[in-house]
Amino acid sequence: MSLIDVLIVEDDAKIAQIHSQILRQTPRFNPIGIAENLQMARTMVKIHKPNVIILDNYLPDGSGIDLFREIIADKATHKTNVVLITASDDIDTIKTAMKLGCFDYLLKPVSYERLQETLNRYLTLNTAMNAYDNLEQRQIDELFNIQLRDKYQQLLPKGIESITLETIKRVFSQNVDVKFTVDRLVQETGISKTTARRYLEYCSANGLLAAENEYGKVGRPERVYLKKSS
């Protein structure tokens, strides 16, 4: 599968490096560079034409929203998806971002898990959009539910996101009869150990996965998970 090129537009070097690290840890996402201001961002967008831009709104020489408008107006870059990660919490900025077609809007400080959820959702939508030429109504509904953060999220308990849950379920569906440890799921999905353990136990408690303890020659038993046979 092709890589998803991501440009980070952020004037805070520490935050930009954190975003870049998260992207490198997430399968298929390829951070192509960091722009510290609008001038750099404009140049890098024209050269690289990234698939996704992680965009701060408050920049030394202007606003990210202005760059967003320019991207949409340019036929060479109008298909680029934008994720705003910003301290802008005023309703006018949020409305503008929505009207422009912002893929997601995250308020600073952003947690690793929240950004990971956005990346997973984008990957799920991107994969689904490229899988078909013509769609049935059910498939169209599924695409819009992914874009709108899934209408079933309200039914899940706190700490369980629908997109992350679907990602884990897909991993097990593609690896039937394979036993997964927490570490193996982390390697497969890029989520943190704490998150992997929480979702695996949720799936086990709700009958989505089978869990068992495997005893080695020495040491404590290791907990493994696998998809239940139908």
N, C-alpha and C positions, 0 to 999 in steps of 0.2 A: 504494500500500500504506500502511496505517496505521502511525504511529510507535509505537515501543516506549518507554513512559515509564519512566525509571529514577530511583529515589531513592538518593542516596549517604548512608550513615550512617557518619560518620567524624569523630573529634574532632581529628585532625591536619589542619590547614588545607592544608598543602602536598600531602599525600597525596590529600586530597579533590579538590583542584584538578587533580591529575594524572589521577585517575579521570575527572573531568568532561571534561577535554580529550580523553582517549582515546575517550570516548563520543561526543563531538561529531564526531570524525574517522571514526566508524564509521557507515556508512549505516543509516538507520532508527532508530537509538537516540537518544533525546531525554532528556538529563539535566534533571529538573524541579526539582532543588534539593539542598541539602546540609543534613543534620541533624547537629549537633555532639554531641548527647546523646540519651538515650532519650525524654525529655519532648518534645523537638522532633520526634523521629522518630514518636512516637505521633500527634502532631497532624497531621503531614504525610501520614502513611499514611491517616488517616481522611479528610483533605480530597482528596488526589490519587488514592488507590487505585492505586498504581503497578503496572506489569506485573512489574517486577524491582526488587529492593533489593540494592544492594551494601553489605554489612553487616559492620562491625567488631564483634568480640566484646567487647573491653575498652573500655568507655565510662565517662565520669566518674560517672554515676549508675546504673550497672547493667551487665548483660551483654546482648550482642546475641542470645544464645540465648533469653533471656527474652522479648525482643521477637518473635523467631521463633515462639515458642509462642503468644503473643497473636494474631499474625497468622493462624495456622492455626485458632485457636479462633473467630475472628470470621468469620461467614458473608460479610460484605461484602468481606473481604480475603484469604480463605483460598486463593484461586487465585494470589496473588502468588508469584512465584518468588524465591528467596533465593540469593545468591552470598556466601558468607562469605569475607572477605579479612582475615586476622587473624594474630597471632603465636601463637595458641593451637595448640600442637603436641602436646598430651596426648591420649592415645587415647580417654579418656572424652568429651571435647568433640567429637572427630571422630565417635565412635559416635553421640552424641546428634544431631549435625547430620545424619548419614545417616538415622537413624530418623525425623527430622522431615521428610525429603524435600528436603534442601538440594540445589540444582541443581549447585553446584560448591563446592569448598573450596580456597582458595588461601592459602598461607603467605606472610607478609611477610618480606622485601621482594619484591614481585611484579614480574616483568618485563612490559614492554609486550606482548611477543609472547604470554606466557602468558594475560594478561587478554584479549587480542584473540582467542585461540583459544577461550576460554570464550564470548565474545560471538558469534563465528561459529557455534559449536555451538548456542547458544541460538536464533540466528536460523534456522539450518537446521531445528531441531526445531520451532520455532514455525510456520514456513512449511509444513512437512510436516503438522503437526497440523491446520492450517486448510484443507488442500487436499482433505480427504476427509470424507465422512459415515460411510461404512462401509469397512472395510479387509480386505484379504486377508492371509493369514499372512505372506507375503513382505514386505508393507508394514509389518506390525506388527514383524517382526524388524528392519527397517531403523530404525524409530523407537527401539526399545530399544537398538540398536547405537549410535545417535547419543547417547542418554542416557548410555550406559556407555563413551563415548569410543572406540567402534569396535573391534571384536574384531580388526581387521586392523592396528592400529597397531604391534603387535610386529613386523610384517614390513617396516616402513619404516625407513630409516636414521636415525641421530641427526640432529636438526635439521629433520626433515620430519614435520609433524603431519598426521594423516589428515583432520581437519576443514578445515584451511587448504587442503590439497591438493584436497579435494572442492569447496571454494569456488572455487578457481582453475579447476578443470576445468569447473565449471558456467558460469563467465563465458565461457570459450571456446566451450562448447557453444551458448550463447545468442548468440554473435557469430561464427558460421561465416564464414570468408573475411575476417575483420577482422584486420588486423595490429596487434599490441600491442607497445608499448615498455614498459620498466620503469615509466616515469612514468605511462603510461596505466593500467597495472594497479594502481598505487598509488591513482590517482584512483577507479578502479572498486571497489576492495575496502577501502581504508583501511589496508592493511598498510604496513610500512615499506619503503623502497627496498631495503635489504639483504635483507629477507625475500623481496620480490618477485623480486629477481635470483636468489636461491638456488633458489626453487621453479621459476622459468622454466627455469633451466639443468638442474634435476633432470628436469623434464618433457621437455626436449629430449633429454637423454642417454638417457632411457628410452623414447623413441619416442612420447610422448604429444602432443608438439607439434613442429612444424617451426620451425627457426630459420635466419635468414639475415641478412647484413649489407647494409644499404641505403646507397648512397653518394649524398650530396647534392652540391651545387655546390662547397661549401667545407667544411673541417673533417674530423674523423674520421668513419668510417662508423658508422651507428647500427644496433644489433642489434634485430631485430624477430622476433616469435613469432606463429604462427597455428596453428589446429587442423588436423591432418592430415586430408586427405580420406579417407573410408572406402574 
